[in-house]
Amino acid sequence: MFTSPQIEHCRTFGFVVLRGLFSPQETARLTAEVTELRFNYPTAPCRCDALAPA
């Protein structure tokens, strides 16, 4: 559940920081995956629209 300040921050800036959402191991795995994707597909178009709310 988001707090009112988090919702307002998201509306203002477009993101919310959720500290502790991922464990250090999960963060390391995500970092490795993103790094590999960027290395293997450096010119792939960004699909930021896929993250937009429907």
mmCIF file of the N, C-alpha and C atoms, coordinates in Angstrom:
data_MODEL
# 
_entry.id   MODEL 
# 
loop_
_atom_site.group_PDB 
_atom_site.id 
_atom_site.type_symbol 
_atom_site.label_atom_id 
_atom_site.label_alt_id 
_atom_site.label_comp_id 
_atom_site.label_asym_id 
_atom_site.label_entity_id 
_atom_site.label_seq_id 
_atom_site.pdbx_PDB_ins_code 
_atom_site.Cartn_x 
_atom_site.Cartn_y 
_atom_site.Cartn_z 
_atom_site.occupancy 
_atom_site.B_iso_or_equiv 
_atom_site.pdbx_formal_charge 
_atom_site.auth_seq_id 
_atom_site.auth_comp_id 
_atom_site.auth_asym_id 
_atom_site.auth_atom_id 
_atom_site.pdbx_PDB_model_num 
ATOM 1   N N  . MET A 1 1  ? 0.838  -1.169  0.000   1.00 0.00 ? 1  MET A N  1 
ATOM 2   C CA . MET A 1 1  ? 0.000  0.000   0.000   1.00 0.00 ? 1  MET A CA 1 
ATOM 3   C C  . MET A 1 1  ? 0.892  1.243   0.000   1.00 0.00 ? 1  MET A C  1 
ATOM 4   N N  . PHE A 1 2  ? 0.596  2.167   -0.878  1.00 0.00 ? 2  PHE A N  1 
ATOM 5   C CA . PHE A 1 2  ? 1.359  3.407   -0.957  1.00 0.00 ? 2  PHE A CA 1 
ATOM 6   C C  . PHE A 1 2  ? 0.811  4.428   0.033   1.00 0.00 ? 2  PHE A C  1 
ATOM 7   N N  . THR A 1 3  ? 1.713  5.231   0.563   1.00 0.00 ? 3  THR A N  1 
ATOM 8   C CA . THR A 1 3  ? 1.292  6.318   1.447   1.00 0.00 ? 3  THR A CA 1 
ATOM 9   C C  . THR A 1 3  ? 0.884  7.523   0.603   1.00 0.00 ? 3  THR A C  1 
ATOM 10  N N  . SER A 1 4  ? 0.178  8.442   1.196   1.00 0.00 ? 4  SER A N  1 
ATOM 11  C CA . SER A 1 4  ? -0.214 9.665   0.474   1.00 0.00 ? 4  SER A CA 1 
ATOM 12  C C  . SER A 1 4  ? 0.997  10.429  -0.054  1.00 0.00 ? 4  SER A C  1 
ATOM 13  N N  . PRO A 1 5  ? 2.068  10.600  0.758   1.00 0.00 ? 5  PRO A N  1 
ATOM 14  C CA . PRO A 1 5  ? 3.251  11.282  0.217   1.00 0.00 ? 5  PRO A CA 1 
ATOM 15  C C  . PRO A 1 5  ? 3.882  10.544  -0.975  1.00 0.00 ? 5  PRO A C  1 
ATOM 16  N N  . GLN A 1 6  ? 3.875  9.209   -0.951  1.00 0.00 ? 6  GLN A N  1 
ATOM 17  C CA . GLN A 1 6  ? 4.424  8.450   -2.072  1.00 0.00 ? 6  GLN A CA 1 
ATOM 18  C C  . GLN A 1 6  ? 3.588  8.658   -3.327  1.00 0.00 ? 6  GLN A C  1 
ATOM 19  N N  . ILE A 1 7  ? 2.295  8.652   -3.177  1.00 0.00 ? 7  ILE A N  1 
ATOM 20  C CA . ILE A 1 7  ? 1.408  8.871   -4.319  1.00 0.00 ? 7  ILE A CA 1 
ATOM 21  C C  . ILE A 1 7  ? 1.622  10.261  -4.893  1.00 0.00 ? 7  ILE A C  1 
ATOM 22  N N  . GLU A 1 8  ? 1.725  11.253  -4.047  1.00 0.00 ? 8  GLU A N  1 
ATOM 23  C CA . GLU A 1 8  ? 1.949  12.624  -4.511  1.00 0.00 ? 8  GLU A CA 1 
ATOM 24  C C  . GLU A 1 8  ? 3.297  12.742  -5.210  1.00 0.00 ? 8  GLU A C  1 
ATOM 25  N N  . HIS A 1 9  ? 4.317  12.100  -4.661  1.00 0.00 ? 9  HIS A N  1 
ATOM 26  C CA . HIS A 1 9  ? 5.644  12.119  -5.285  1.00 0.00 ? 9  HIS A CA 1 
ATOM 27  C C  . HIS A 1 9  ? 5.573  11.494  -6.670  1.00 0.00 ? 9  HIS A C  1 
ATOM 28  N N  . CYS A 1 10 ? 4.877  10.368  -6.774  1.00 0.00 ? 10 CYS A N  1 
ATOM 29  C CA . CYS A 1 10 ? 4.755  9.691   -8.063  1.00 0.00 ? 10 CYS A CA 1 
ATOM 30  C C  . CYS A 1 10 ? 4.013  10.567  -9.068  1.00 0.00 ? 10 CYS A C  1 
ATOM 31  N N  . ARG A 1 11 ? 2.973  11.223  -8.635  1.00 0.00 ? 11 ARG A N  1 
ATOM 32  C CA . ARG A 1 11 ? 2.233  12.112  -9.534  1.00 0.00 ? 11 ARG A CA 1 
ATOM 33  C C  . ARG A 1 11 ? 3.091  13.289  -9.992  1.00 0.00 ? 11 ARG A C  1 
ATOM 34  N N  . THR A 1 12 ? 3.950  13.752  -9.114  1.00 0.00 ? 12 THR A N  1 
ATOM 35  C CA . THR A 1 12 ? 4.796  14.902  -9.436  1.00 0.00 ? 12 THR A CA 1 
ATOM 36  C C  . THR A 1 12 ? 5.987  14.516  -10.304 1.00 0.00 ? 12 THR A C  1 
ATOM 37  N N  . PHE A 1 13 ? 6.674  13.441  -9.936  1.00 0.00 ? 13 PHE A N  1 
ATOM 38  C CA . PHE A 1 13 ? 7.943  13.096  -10.574 1.00 0.00 ? 13 PHE A CA 1 
ATOM 39  C C  . PHE A 1 13 ? 7.879  11.850  -11.461 1.00 0.00 ? 13 PHE A C  1 
ATOM 40  N N  . GLY A 1 14 ? 6.819  11.072  -11.363 1.00 0.00 ? 14 GLY A N  1 
ATOM 41  C CA . GLY A 1 14 ? 6.667  9.900   -12.218 1.00 0.00 ? 14 GLY A CA 1 
ATOM 42  C C  . GLY A 1 14 ? 7.308  8.629   -11.690 1.00 0.00 ? 14 GLY A C  1 
ATOM 43  N N  . PHE A 1 15 ? 7.779  8.635   -10.466 1.00 0.00 ? 15 PHE A N  1 
ATOM 44  C CA . PHE A 1 15 ? 8.353  7.426   -9.877  1.00 0.00 ? 15 PHE A CA 1 
ATOM 45  C C  . PHE A 1 15 ? 8.276  7.497   -8.359  1.00 0.00 ? 15 PHE A C  1 
ATOM 46  N N  . VAL A 1 16 ? 8.433  6.358   -7.735  1.00 0.00 ? 16 VAL A N  1 
ATOM 47  C CA . VAL A 1 16 ? 8.498  6.257   -6.279  1.00 0.00 ? 16 VAL A CA 1 
ATOM 48  C C  . VAL A 1 16 ? 9.675  5.357   -5.931  1.00 0.00 ? 16 VAL A C  1 
ATOM 49  N N  . VAL A 1 17 ? 10.449 5.736   -4.947  1.00 0.00 ? 17 VAL A N  1 
ATOM 50  C CA . VAL A 1 17 ? 11.555 4.906   -4.465  1.00 0.00 ? 17 VAL A CA 1 
ATOM 51  C C  . VAL A 1 17 ? 11.011 3.998   -3.370  1.00 0.00 ? 17 VAL A C  1 
ATOM 52  N N  . LEU A 1 18 ? 11.199 2.705   -3.551  1.00 0.00 ? 18 LEU A N  1 
ATOM 53  C CA . LEU A 1 18 ? 10.748 1.725   -2.562  1.00 0.00 ? 18 LEU A CA 1 
ATOM 54  C C  . LEU A 1 18 ? 11.967 1.001   -2.014  1.00 0.00 ? 18 LEU A C  1 
ATOM 55  N N  . ARG A 1 19 ? 12.604 1.612   -1.049  1.00 0.00 ? 19 ARG A N  1 
ATOM 56  C CA . ARG A 1 19 ? 13.818 1.041   -0.465  1.00 0.00 ? 19 ARG A CA 1 
ATOM 57  C C  . ARG A 1 19 ? 13.505 -0.298  0.198   1.00 0.00 ? 19 ARG A C  1 
ATOM 58  N N  . GLY A 1 20 ? 14.384 -1.260  -0.019  1.00 0.00 ? 20 GLY A N  1 
ATOM 59  C CA . GLY A 1 20 ? 14.227 -2.574  0.577   1.00 0.00 ? 20 GLY A CA 1 
ATOM 60  C C  . GLY A 1 20 ? 13.249 -3.477  -0.162  1.00 0.00 ? 20 GLY A C  1 
ATOM 61  N N  . LEU A 1 21 ? 12.750 -3.029  -1.319  1.00 0.00 ? 21 LEU A N  1 
ATOM 62  C CA . LEU A 1 21 ? 11.813 -3.851  -2.076  1.00 0.00 ? 21 LEU A CA 1 
ATOM 63  C C  . LEU A 1 21 ? 12.475 -5.146  -2.542  1.00 0.00 ? 21 LEU A C  1 
ATOM 64  N N  . PHE A 1 22 ? 13.725 -5.041  -2.968  1.00 0.00 ? 22 PHE A N  1 
ATOM 65  C CA . PHE A 1 22 ? 14.480 -6.207  -3.416  1.00 0.00 ? 22 PHE A CA 1 
ATOM 66  C C  . PHE A 1 22 ? 15.625 -6.464  -2.453  1.00 0.00 ? 22 PHE A C  1 
ATOM 67  N N  . SER A 1 23 ? 15.943 -7.737  -2.263  1.00 0.00 ? 23 SER A N  1 
ATOM 68  C CA . SER A 1 23 ? 17.091 -8.102  -1.430  1.00 0.00 ? 23 SER A CA 1 
ATOM 69  C C  . SER A 1 23 ? 18.372 -7.748  -2.182  1.00 0.00 ? 23 SER A C  1 
ATOM 70  N N  . PRO A 1 24 ? 19.509 -7.696  -1.490  1.00 0.00 ? 24 PRO A N  1 
ATOM 71  C CA . PRO A 1 24 ? 20.768 -7.443  -2.193  1.00 0.00 ? 24 PRO A CA 1 
ATOM 72  C C  . PRO A 1 24 ? 21.039 -8.464  -3.295  1.00 0.00 ? 24 PRO A C  1 
ATOM 73  N N  . GLN A 1 25 ? 20.661 -9.721  -3.069  1.00 0.00 ? 25 GLN A N  1 
ATOM 74  C CA . GLN A 1 25 ? 20.868 -10.758 -4.074  1.00 0.00 ? 25 GLN A CA 1 
ATOM 75  C C  . GLN A 1 25 ? 19.981 -10.506 -5.297  1.00 0.00 ? 25 GLN A C  1 
ATOM 76  N N  . GLU A 1 26 ? 18.738 -10.112 -5.065  1.00 0.00 ? 26 GLU A N  1 
ATOM 77  C CA . GLU A 1 26 ? 17.831 -9.815  -6.177  1.00 0.00 ? 26 GLU A CA 1 
ATOM 78  C C  . GLU A 1 26 ? 18.310 -8.598  -6.956  1.00 0.00 ? 26 GLU A C  1 
ATOM 79  N N  . THR A 1 27 ? 18.795 -7.592  -6.245  1.00 0.00 ? 27 THR A N  1 
ATOM 80  C CA . THR A 1 27 ? 19.318 -6.396  -6.899  1.00 0.00 ? 27 THR A CA 1 
ATOM 81  C C  . THR A 1 27 ? 20.523 -6.740  -7.762  1.00 0.00 ? 27 THR A C  1 
ATOM 82  N N  . ALA A 1 28 ? 21.414 -7.569  -7.254  1.00 0.00 ? 28 ALA A N  1 
ATOM 83  C CA . ALA A 1 28 ? 22.588 -7.986  -8.031  1.00 0.00 ? 28 ALA A CA 1 
ATOM 84  C C  . ALA A 1 28 ? 22.162 -8.748  -9.280  1.00 0.00 ? 28 ALA A C  1 
ATOM 85  N N  . ARG A 1 29 ? 21.178 -9.616  -9.156  1.00 0.00 ? 29 ARG A N  1 
ATOM 86  C CA . ARG A 1 29 ? 20.695 -10.385 -10.311 1.00 0.00 ? 29 ARG A CA 1 
ATOM 87  C C  . ARG A 1 29 ? 20.070 -9.468  -11.353 1.00 0.00 ? 29 ARG A C  1 
ATOM 88  N N  . LEU A 1 30 ? 19.237 -8.531  -10.911 1.00 0.00 ? 30 LEU A N  1 
ATOM 89  C CA . LEU A 1 30 ? 18.619 -7.578  -11.843 1.00 0.00 ? 30 LEU A CA 1 
ATOM 90  C C  . LEU A 1 30 ? 19.672 -6.722  -12.541 1.00 0.00 ? 30 LEU A C  1 
ATOM 91  N N  . THR A 1 31 ? 20.661 -6.264  -11.774 1.00 0.00 ? 31 THR A N  1 
ATOM 92  C CA . THR A 1 31 ? 21.736 -5.460  -12.352 1.00 0.00 ? 31 THR A CA 1 
ATOM 93  C C  . THR A 1 31 ? 22.487 -6.246  -13.413 1.00 0.00 ? 31 THR A C  1 
ATOM 94  N N  . ALA A 1 32 ? 22.786 -7.506  -13.130 1.00 0.00 ? 32 ALA A N  1 
ATOM 95  C CA . ALA A 1 32 ? 23.498 -8.351  -14.094 1.00 0.00 ? 32 ALA A CA 1 
ATOM 96  C C  . ALA A 1 32 ? 22.664 -8.559  -15.357 1.00 0.00 ? 32 ALA A C  1 
ATOM 97  N N  . GLU A 1 33 ? 21.375 -8.798  -15.199 1.00 0.00 ? 33 GLU A N  1 
ATOM 98  C CA . GLU A 1 33 ? 20.497 -9.006  -16.359 1.00 0.00 ? 33 GLU A CA 1 
ATOM 99  C C  . GLU A 1 33 ? 20.414 -7.759  -17.231 1.00 0.00 ? 33 GLU A C  1 
ATOM 100 N N  . VAL A 1 34 ? 20.226 -6.602  -16.607 1.00 0.00 ? 34 VAL A N  1 
ATOM 101 C CA . VAL A 1 34 ? 20.133 -5.355  -17.368 1.00 0.00 ? 34 VAL A CA 1 
ATOM 102 C C  . VAL A 1 34 ? 21.448 -5.050  -18.062 1.00 0.00 ? 34 VAL A C  1 
ATOM 103 N N  . THR A 1 35 ? 22.557 -5.271  -17.367 1.00 0.00 ? 35 THR A N  1 
ATOM 104 C CA . THR A 1 35 ? 23.873 -5.049  -17.968 1.00 0.00 ? 35 THR A CA 1 
ATOM 105 C C  . THR A 1 35 ? 24.064 -5.949  -19.181 1.00 0.00 ? 35 THR A C  1 
ATOM 106 N N  . GLU A 1 36 ? 23.680 -7.212  -19.063 1.00 0.00 ? 36 GLU A N  1 
ATOM 107 C CA . GLU A 1 36 ? 23.805 -8.146  -20.191 1.00 0.00 ? 36 GLU A CA 1 
ATOM 108 C C  . GLU A 1 36 ? 22.930 -7.703  -21.362 1.00 0.00 ? 36 GLU A C  1 
ATOM 109 N N  . LEU A 1 37 ? 21.712 -7.307  -21.086 1.00 0.00 ? 37 LEU A N  1 
ATOM 110 C CA . LEU A 1 37 ? 20.824 -6.846  -22.156 1.00 0.00 ? 37 LEU A CA 1 
ATOM 111 C C  . LEU A 1 37 ? 21.392 -5.621  -22.861 1.00 0.00 ? 37 LEU A C  1 
ATOM 112 N N  . ARG A 1 38 ? 21.906 -4.676  -22.091 1.00 0.00 ? 38 ARG A N  1 
ATOM 113 C CA . ARG A 1 38 ? 22.483 -3.465  -22.689 1.00 0.00 ? 38 ARG A CA 1 
ATOM 114 C C  . ARG A 1 38 ? 23.704 -3.797  -23.523 1.00 0.00 ? 38 ARG A C  1 
ATOM 115 N N  . PHE A 1 39 ? 24.503 -4.777  -23.078 1.00 0.00 ? 39 PHE A N  1 
ATOM 116 C CA . PHE A 1 39 ? 25.706 -5.167  -23.813 1.00 0.00 ? 39 PHE A CA 1 
ATOM 117 C C  . PHE A 1 39 ? 25.336 -5.903  -25.097 1.00 0.00 ? 39 PHE A C  1 
ATOM 118 N N  . ASN A 1 40 ? 24.374 -6.808  -25.017 1.00 0.00 ? 40 ASN A N  1 
ATOM 119 C CA . ASN A 1 40 ? 24.012 -7.630  -26.165 1.00 0.00 ? 40 ASN A CA 1 
ATOM 120 C C  . ASN A 1 40 ? 23.083 -6.936  -27.158 1.00 0.00 ? 40 ASN A C  1 
ATOM 121 N N  . TYR A 1 41 ? 22.323 -5.949  -26.699 1.00 0.00 ? 41 TYR A N  1 
ATOM 122 C CA . TYR A 1 41 ? 21.351 -5.272  -27.563 1.00 0.00 ? 41 TYR A CA 1 
ATOM 123 C C  . TYR A 1 41 ? 21.451 -3.757  -27.382 1.00 0.00 ? 41 TYR A C  1 
ATOM 124 N N  . PRO A 1 42 ? 22.620 -3.172  -27.663 1.00 0.00 ? 42 PRO A N  1 
ATOM 125 C CA . PRO A 1 42 ? 22.814 -1.740  -27.372 1.00 0.00 ? 42 PRO A CA 1 
ATOM 126 C C  . PRO A 1 42 ? 21.952 -0.809  -28.217 1.00 0.00 ? 42 PRO A C  1 
ATOM 127 N N  . THR A 1 43 ? 21.474 -1.252  -29.362 1.00 0.00 ? 43 THR A N  1 
ATOM 128 C CA . THR A 1 43 ? 20.697 -0.363  -30.216 1.00 0.00 ? 43 THR A CA 1 
ATOM 129 C C  . THR A 1 43 ? 19.211 -0.712  -30.226 1.00 0.00 ? 43 THR A C  1 
ATOM 130 N N  . ALA A 1 44 ? 18.797 -1.626  -29.342 1.00 0.00 ? 44 ALA A N  1 
ATOM 131 C CA . ALA A 1 44 ? 17.378 -1.993  -29.288 1.00 0.00 ? 44 ALA A CA 1 
ATOM 132 C C  . ALA A 1 44 ? 16.564 -0.781  -28.867 1.00 0.00 ? 44 ALA A C  1 
ATOM 133 N N  . PRO A 1 45 ? 15.427 -0.586  -29.504 1.00 0.00 ? 45 PRO A N  1 
ATOM 134 C CA . PRO A 1 45 ? 14.591 0.564   -29.128 1.00 0.00 ? 45 PRO A CA 1 
ATOM 135 C C  . PRO A 1 45 ? 14.031 0.388   -27.721 1.00 0.00 ? 45 PRO A C  1 
ATOM 136 N N  . CYS A 1 46 ? 13.871 1.488   -27.044 1.00 0.00 ? 46 CYS A N  1 
ATOM 137 C CA . CYS A 1 46 ? 13.285 1.473   -25.705 1.00 0.00 ? 46 CYS A CA 1 
ATOM 138 C C  . CYS A 1 46 ? 11.793 1.257   -25.829 1.00 0.00 ? 46 CYS A C  1 
ATOM 139 N N  . ARG A 1 47 ? 11.255 0.382   -25.036 1.00 0.00 ? 47 ARG A N  1 
ATOM 140 C CA . ARG A 1 47 ? 9.807  0.130   -25.031 1.00 0.00 ? 47 ARG A CA 1 
ATOM 141 C C  . ARG A 1 47 ? 9.186  0.719   -23.780 1.00 0.00 ? 47 ARG A C  1 
ATOM 142 N N  . CYS A 1 48 ? 9.512  1.975   -23.477 1.00 0.00 ? 48 CYS A N  1 
ATOM 143 C CA . CYS A 1 48 ? 8.977  2.613   -22.280 1.00 0.00 ? 48 CYS A CA 1 
ATOM 144 C C  . CYS A 1 48 ? 7.464  2.667   -22.303 1.00 0.00 ? 48 CYS A C  1 
ATOM 145 N N  . ASP A 1 49 ? 6.862  2.688   -23.496 1.00 0.00 ? 49 ASP A N  1 
ATOM 146 C CA . ASP A 1 49 ? 5.416  2.719   -23.585 1.00 0.00 ? 49 ASP A CA 1 
ATOM 147 C C  . ASP A 1 49 ? 4.798  1.446   -23.008 1.00 0.00 ? 49 ASP A C  1 
ATOM 148 N N  . ALA A 1 50 ? 5.559  0.360   -22.955 1.00 0.00 ? 50 ALA A N  1 
ATOM 149 C CA . ALA A 1 50 ? 5.049  -0.890  -22.396 1.00 0.00 ? 50 ALA A CA 1 
ATOM 150 C C  . ALA A 1 50 ? 4.846  -0.766  -20.886 1.00 0.00 ? 50 ALA A C  1 
ATOM 151 N N  . LEU A 1 51 ? 5.503  0.215   -20.268 1.00 0.00 ? 51 LEU A N  1 
ATOM 152 C CA . LEU A 1 51 ? 5.382  0.401   -18.829 1.00 0.00 ? 51 LEU A CA 1 
ATOM 153 C C  . LEU A 1 51 ? 4.291  1.384   -18.458 1.00 0.00 ? 51 LEU A C  1 
ATOM 154 N N  . ALA A 1 52 ? 3.735  2.068   -19.442 1.00 0.00 ? 52 ALA A N  1 
ATOM 155 C CA . ALA A 1 52 ? 2.703  3.073   -19.170 1.00 0.00 ? 52 ALA A CA 1 
ATOM 156 C C  . ALA A 1 52 ? 1.404  2.395   -18.742 1.00 0.00 ? 52 ALA A C  1 
ATOM 157 N N  . PRO A 1 53 ? 0.674  3.026   -17.835 1.00 0.00 ? 53 PRO A N  1 
ATOM 158 C CA . PRO A 1 53 ? -0.610 2.457   -17.441 1.00 0.00 ? 53 PRO A CA 1 
ATOM 159 C C  . PRO A 1 53 ? -1.575 2.390   -18.616 1.00 0.00 ? 53 PRO A C  1 
ATOM 160 N N  . ALA A 1 54 ? -2.387 1.372   -18.619 1.00 0.00 ? 54 ALA A N  1 
ATOM 161 C CA . ALA A 1 54 ? -3.354 1.186   -19.719 1.00 0.00 ? 54 ALA A CA 1 
ATOM 162 C C  . ALA A 1 54 ? -4.492 2.185   -19.632 1.00 0.00 ? 54 ALA A C  1 
# 
